[in-house]
Structures are given as structure tokens and as C-alpha cells.
């Protein structure tokens, strides 16, 4: 999710992966893998990316967190039930 959005933002701004990699102080291969959702995006990178792409950090955070949740529940048969329970709990707060 987040990876696809970052790629869209990068392309809309006319940046190449090399430029994003330089900002994040990572290699280009890492940026490529981030955009394909093969490598996680660190939370500290969200702030830098939001500034680079001129978007609100709060617009990227739900995608970042959703990716984290999916990493935890991936391949779990009870994932939908667990997510439903978690959502109910969040709504009570």
C-alpha cells in the first residue's frame, strides 16, 4: 500500500529513485524494494518523504501503519477475526 503510494508521489514530482535514496541515505535498490512493498519503510523515513513529496505526514501514516499490521497478521487464518476485534477495541477508546 504505502510503497505504491510513494512511487506515485515520486513519479508525480518527476524524481528518480536515486534522488529519493540520497535523501534517505539508502541505496537505490532499497527504494525500489520499498516501492514494491518488499522492504518496510522506517517510520523516520515518513517525515523525510512527506517533506520531499510535499504531502502531510498524517496522510502517509495510515498506509505505513496498515503495512505494519499486515506484516504481523499475514498468513494467519484468524487474521480477519483478530482485526475485527482490534477495530472494535479501537472504536471504544
Beta strands, then each sheet from edge to edge (+ up, - down):
end
